[in-house]
Amino acid sequence: MKTRNFLYVLALSFGLFATTSCSNEDNDGETIVPIQGKYELSQTGEIVNGKEVLIDAAQNQSGCSKDYLELKLSNVAVIGDYSGTECNKTETTGTYVRSHNDLTLTFGNLSTTSDIMNLTNKELKLKDKLTGAITVYKR
């Protein structure tokens, strides 16, 4: 009888430990979704009077595939831009560094750092630290 009670208490303790040790606070507010992937440019905007104002990305050429940002496992970043009536694609290659919820993109001599506002399996939302511009990408 004592053995069965001991096993019951042990199982109950294990169950409580398992549910309390996996909280969202373990990641210090940082998302745990991998950032690597290919993202299509979806929306751009800014914060006006404390509210996010987003519009469809004007950079996307009408009738063409959407411009994109690809972040590779090797910290290589590629920007794809479709333009003209023939939808010509231009790719620019650079690097990226993620540090907690900051993303720094470097293309040539130009480097920008953004806050990662949202990162899910379907969306990457960035806010430029210098200009405050918001860019939304969809996977």
Disulfide bonds with the S-S distance in Angstrom:
Cys64-Cys87 1.96
